[in-house]
Amino acid sequence: MSGPSSAAAGEAADASSTTASSTTSSTASSTAHESLPKAARRQAGGLARALVTPSYPATPLFAQSPRSWLRRVPYGVAMILTTILVPTTAQLLSNDYGVGGGVATLLGIVQGTPLLLSVTRPLQAWWIVFLADLVCALVVLGTADHLENRVWPWLPGAIIGYLFLLLALALREPRRTLVAVWLVTGTAGLALGMAFPDKSNGSNVVLFVLSGVVLLVAGALRERGDAQRRLAEQETISEAERAHRTLLEERTRIARELHDVVAHHMSVITVQADSAPYRIGGLPSEAEREFSTIAATARESLAEMRRLLGVLRSEETRGERAPQPGLRQVPQLVEATVRAGIPTTLTIADDVAELEPLPQAVGLSAYRIVQEALANVVRHAPGAATRVAISAEGGSALTLLVVNGPADSAPTKPLETSGTGHGLVGMVERVRLVGGMLDTGPLPDGGFRVAARLPLVDLEETDAS
């Protein structure tokens, strides 16, 4: 039943994808071959829809700014302009254009107060102001005795408020909406100028040019800011992904190194189980079969571990066949660091010898932590005097301390090149592997300190306690 249904589902998916691709191609083909009048109607329809479709959500201008004072600027400017333009426009209409006091006040309010709305809903505010400016131009045309020495069709106060409104619009709405608003503004001014050529003094042309400049500059700045914000978000995401990838790489490296440790123990178990019937005479047949089962299980587990290692190894790490280092190799590591130009001293407490033999995971982690700490000194503090101290903590833990002073020379290439290059990330993972603790941080004199405590007891015993 599953085979036919899967095949049917695959055929349905292929059919749907084919339909979608054919629909897309047919749409693109129809758009490419459509006539010029049809293309013009389609573009005009898109501009008309843009005029009645404001951006969502209605967040205030500069709402994403981290500075509180910048978030308050649009409200402050809108209130100041409204406070100035409403009485000024009413007085200008009443005194210079002969409009009645009540009508002049009403026009001033309708033209000025929508500026407060432009902070959050500039497209809706533009509709109110645009229609109010048209009504004002017609009212002035019908009431004024002569307009030879007057600004018409757009009044000075209306031009100032309109430009601020366009600035808010450009900082909020997409490019198609800005083009539509600019064309509507120019068309209305051109229509009034052509209908009453003896009344117009060119303010319609001035507003058309200034509105285009404001929309172009502000829109370009808004799009540039959006692009920078998206770039910063992508950089943040990339940095997080890079840190996560570094962590995974370090954990994979640790798993590869621990393979040698665990494989050694599994090999010992296999040899002991195979040789037990010969080393211990007089074993019952059940015991011999038990030892044979243990040996077979150990060999199978070892084979599975080798397969797992093949998965963990990358193309660059297939040549890693050297035995894993331990605490005994730390002096050679310090010697290599000294040859790299870093004055380094090593102090190993006498009680450390009493801890031998160390668990292999602890010895390997200790070596890698010291290695990473010294590699960081070479990279970030060249020439700094460095001290490495290894001591035992009551026979229950191994303590590592790597302290360096401030850098006093140019960077040099380290002779010890087998480090992971993951620095503190690698140290944290090494310490976590054995259930220890890590403390790192800068020193007051400009140096750096790395301190690690690696317990010698088994993790299971630590968890049980």
Residue, then its C-alpha position, 0 to 999 in steps of 0.5 A: m500500500s505504501g509503494p503506490s501511495s508514495a508514487a501517487a504523492g510523488e506524481a502529484a508533487d511533480a504535477s503541482s510543481t510543473t503547474a506552478s512553474s508553467t503558471t510562473s512562466s506563462t505570467a512572465s511571458s504574458t507580462a513580457h509580450e503585453s501591449l503598451p496600453k495594457a502595461a500602462r494600465r497595469q502600472a497605473g493600477g499598481l500606483a492607485r493601489a499603493l495610494v490606498t494601501p498604507s504600510y503595516p504595522a503603524t509603528p512611529l517614525f524612528a521607533q527602532s532607534p536605540r536613542s530615546w531622544l531620537r524617538r521623540v523628535p518626530y512628535g516634537v517637530a510635528m507639534i511645533l509645526t502644528t502649533i505654528l502653522v494652524p494660527t499662521t495659516a488662518q491669519l494669512l487666509s483671513n488678512d491676505y486672501g479675504v477668507g472669512g474668520g471661521v472658514a480660515t480657522l477651519l482650513g488652518i486646522v484641517q491643513g495643520t493638525p494632520l501633521l500629528l497623525s503623520v508620525t504613525r500614519p503618514l499616508q492617511a495624513w497625506w490624504i487629509v492634507f492634500l484634499a484640504d489644500l485643494v479645497c483651500a485653493l478653490v476657496v481662495l479662488g472664489t473669495a479673493d478679489h485679485l491674486e496677482n501678488r499672491v501665492w496660488p494655488w499652494l499657500p506658503g504655510a501649506i507648502i511647508g506642512y506638505l513638505f514635512l508630511l512628504l518627509a514622514l511619508a518617505l521615511r515610512e512608505p515604499r517606493r511605489t507609494l512615493v512615486a504615486v504621491w509625487l505624480v498626484t501632487g504634480t497632476a493636481g498642481l498642473a491641473l489648477g495652473m492650466a485651468f487658471p493660468d492668470k491666477s497661478n504664480g508658479s507655486n505648483v511648479v515649486l511644490f512639484v520640484l521640492s516634493g520630488v527632491v524631498l521624496l527622492v532624498a528621504g526615500a534613498l536614505r530610508e532604503r540605505g538605512d534598511a539595507q544597513r539594518r538587514l546587513a547588521e542582522q545578517e552579520t549577527i546571524s552569521e556570527a552566531e552560526r560561526a560560533h556554533r560551527t566552531l563549537l561543533e568542530e571542537r567537539t568533533r575533534i575531542a571525540r576523535e581524540l577520545h577514540d584513541v583513549v577508549a579504543h586502548h581500553m577496549s583492546v585491553i578488555t579484548v586481550q584479557a578476555d581472550s587470554a583468561p582461559y589460558r592464564i587461569g586454569g581449571l575454569p568451568s565451561e560456562a566461564e570460558r563461554e562468558f569470557s569468549t562472549i566478552a571478547a567478541t562483544a569488545r571486538e564488535s564495539l571496537a569495530e563500531m568505534r572505528r566506523l564512528l571515527g570514520v564518520l567524524r574524520s574530515e578529509e583534512t584529518r585522515g592523517e591523524r595517527a599519532p598517539q594522543p599527548g598527555l601531561r608528560q608532553v607539557p615540558q616539550l610544549v613549553e620548550a616549543t613556546v620558548r623557541a617561538g620567542i615567549p619567555t615561559t617558565l614551567t612549574i610542576a609540583d612534586d605531588v603531581a607525580e603521585l597522581e600517576p597514572l592519570p586518567q587518559a582523558v584528564g591527561l589529554s585535556a590538561y595538555r590541550i588546555v595548556q596548548e591553547a593557552l600558550a597558543n593564545v599568548v603567541r597570537h595575542a601577547p607576543g613576547a609576554a612573560t608567561r608562567v605555567a604551573i601544574s599542581a595536585e589538589g589533595g590527590s583528587a584534582l589536577t590544577l592548571l594555571v597559565v598566566n602571561g603579562p602584557a605583550d612587548s613585541a611584534p607578533t610571531k608565528p608559533l612553532e607549536t602548530s598542532g593547536t585547534g585554533h578555537g581558544l577559549v571554546g576548546m578549553v571550555e569543552r575540554v573542562r566540560l568533558v572531565g567535569g571540571m571548572l575553568d576560570t579565565g580573564p584579563l589581569p590589571d597589568g594587561g595580561f591574561r589568566v587561565a586557571a583550570r581544575l580537572p577532577l580525577v574521580d570518575l564522572e559517574e561517581t561525581d554525579a552520584s555524589 
